[in-house]
Amino acid sequence: MKNILLSVVFLSFLLSAPRLSPMDLINVWRHSEIAGKNSVFFDLAAAPFLFADFQPEVIPIELRLEYFPPLPLPFAVGLFFKTPNPNLRSFGVRASYHFDVFDSYTDLYVVYSHDFGYLRNDLLLEYDDLPVDPSYYDFRVGVRRFFGWLGLSLETGFHFESVILMLSIKIN
């Protein structure tokens, strides 16, 4: 009898709960409030980790700049630069698509990143240095959480080869 009573209470709770669909939690057609049109973000990758042989390795600091043009869809374009260690690591452009999630201070995004490795290797060869293997493209997914104009970001690739923890600053 006790089990039947608990089942009835549980079922009545489930039936009275508000119905949430995935579209109530995420909107793919607009950006979050914090990542509005004409917004500019500066990211400083403070703790990027590569997982090679299950051993995290700290790599150089990465600097990023991202701009949201006044377009009807939530696209952003940006630049990135990884600091030398000891060679010039990489630099390139990023194009991202952002999603509106249930929280106005959270920014969920996917990124296509293009590395200008061919320019870097020409420069390294000119100064008799060893070239670095280019990575012409990289697809990544990330999330930002802001606390005013300052936020934290977490980003990873689709193969989960690396995790990058960043400090994000909203410039405007």
C-alpha positions as a printed Julia matrix, in Angstrom:
172×3 Matrix{Float64}:
  0.0    0.0     0.0
  2.87   2.33    0.85
  4.47   1.74   -2.57
  1.2    2.5    -4.37
  0.78   5.73   -2.43
  4.38   6.8    -3.23
  3.81   5.93   -6.9
  0.66   8.05   -7.04
  2.43  11.0    -5.4
  5.39  10.65   -7.78
  3.16  10.41  -10.88
  1.08  13.4    -9.81
  4.29  15.38   -9.31
  5.5   14.43  -12.81
  2.17  15.3   -14.41
  1.97  18.68  -12.66
  5.54  19.72  -13.54
  5.86  22.33  -16.3
  6.67  20.93  -19.71
 10.08  22.02  -20.99
 11.18  21.23  -24.48
 14.8   21.6   -25.64
 13.75  24.75  -27.48
 12.77  26.32  -24.13
 16.33  25.86  -22.91
 18.25  26.88  -26.06
 17.49  29.11  -29.01
 19.62  28.5   -32.11
 18.45  31.62  -33.97
 19.71  34.33  -31.63
 22.64  35.07  -29.37
 22.56  35.39  -25.62
 22.06  38.77  -24.02
 25.71  39.08  -22.94
 26.92  38.34  -26.49
 24.82  40.97  -28.24
 25.41  42.63  -31.59
 28.51  44.84  -31.8
 29.99  43.17  -28.71
 33.75  42.7   -28.48
 35.38  40.07  -26.29
 39.0   39.58  -25.31
 39.98  36.12  -24.08
 43.18  35.16  -22.3
 43.74  31.41  -22.19
 45.24  31.09  -18.74
 45.42  27.3   -18.47
 45.29  25.43  -21.77
 45.92  21.71  -21.38
 46.67  19.12  -24.04
 45.96  15.52  -23.19
 48.8   13.58  -24.77
 49.11  10.04  -23.45
 46.73  11.01  -20.62
 49.33  13.45  -19.24
 48.23  17.1   -19.22
 50.82  19.46  -20.66
 50.63  23.2   -20.18
 51.13  25.0   -23.47
 51.71  28.73  -24.1
 49.12  31.39  -23.39
 46.59  32.06  -26.12
 45.14  35.51  -26.85
 41.83  35.97  -28.67
 39.72  38.84  -29.88
 36.12  38.28  -31.02
 33.6   40.67  -32.61
 29.84  40.22  -33.12
 28.84  42.15  -36.26
 25.3   43.54  -36.52
 23.87  40.56  -38.41
 20.46  38.93  -37.93
 22.06  35.59  -36.94
 24.48  35.12  -34.01
 27.76  34.93  -35.91
 31.07  36.26  -34.61
 34.5   36.65  -36.18
 37.81  36.86  -34.43
 41.56  36.49  -34.31
 43.77  34.27  -32.17
 47.46  34.19  -31.35
 49.37  31.62  -29.33
 52.48  33.0   -27.68
 55.92  31.61  -28.61
 57.29  28.54  -26.85
 60.09  28.86  -28.12
 58.81  29.26  -31.7
 55.91  31.26  -32.97
 53.12  28.77  -32.22
 50.1   29.74  -34.27
 47.87  32.58  -35.29
 44.77  32.79  -37.4
 41.09  33.61  -37.66
 37.98  32.19  -36.02
 34.34  32.14  -37.07
 31.79  31.17  -34.44
 28.07  30.61  -34.08
 26.49  31.38  -30.7
 23.35  30.04  -29.05
 20.99  31.65  -26.58
 20.63  29.47  -23.51
 18.33  29.83  -20.51
 20.69  32.25  -18.77
 21.4   35.72  -20.16
 25.0   35.69  -18.82
 25.92  32.33  -20.39
 27.2   32.07  -23.96
 27.31  28.67  -25.7
 29.15  28.52  -29.05
 30.79  26.41  -31.75
 33.9   27.64  -33.56
 35.72  27.02  -36.82
 39.33  28.06  -36.39
 41.75  28.5   -39.33
 45.48  28.55  -38.59
 47.77  30.47  -40.95
 50.42  27.76  -40.57
 51.85  28.24  -44.05
 52.77  31.86  -43.27
 54.3   30.91  -39.94
 56.42  28.14  -41.43
 57.74  30.43  -44.16
 58.76  32.89  -41.46
 60.4   30.18  -39.35
 62.34  28.81  -42.35
 63.53  32.33  -43.2
 65.2   32.53  -39.77
 66.62  28.96  -39.95
 64.17  27.62  -37.4
 62.25  24.36  -37.45
 58.73  24.59  -38.91
 55.73  23.61  -36.82
 53.1   21.25  -38.21
 50.22  23.43  -39.44
 46.68  22.88  -38.28
 44.65  24.48  -41.03
 41.3   23.91  -39.38
 39.91  23.1   -35.98
 36.32  22.77  -34.81
 35.71  23.61  -31.17
 32.81  23.99  -28.75
 32.79  26.25  -25.73
 30.81  28.0   -23.06
 31.32  31.38  -21.37
 29.84  32.49  -18.06
 29.99  36.16  -17.17
 29.88  37.9   -13.82
 29.38  41.48  -14.98
 32.0   42.37  -17.61
 34.39  39.6   -16.5
 33.83  35.92  -17.19
 35.28  32.46  -17.41
 35.33  30.3   -20.53
 35.82  26.62  -21.1
 36.52  25.34  -24.6
 37.37  21.98  -26.11
 37.68  20.38  -29.51
 35.28  17.8   -30.87
 37.9   15.09  -30.31
 38.46  16.23  -26.68
 42.23  16.41  -27.25
 42.52  19.6   -25.27
 40.62  21.71  -22.76
 41.21  25.44  -22.53
 40.23  27.51  -19.52
 40.08  31.23  -20.33
 39.5   34.54  -18.67
 37.01  36.51  -20.81
 36.58  40.26  -20.78
 33.66  42.03  -22.45
 35.15  45.23  -23.83
 31.88  46.99  -24.74
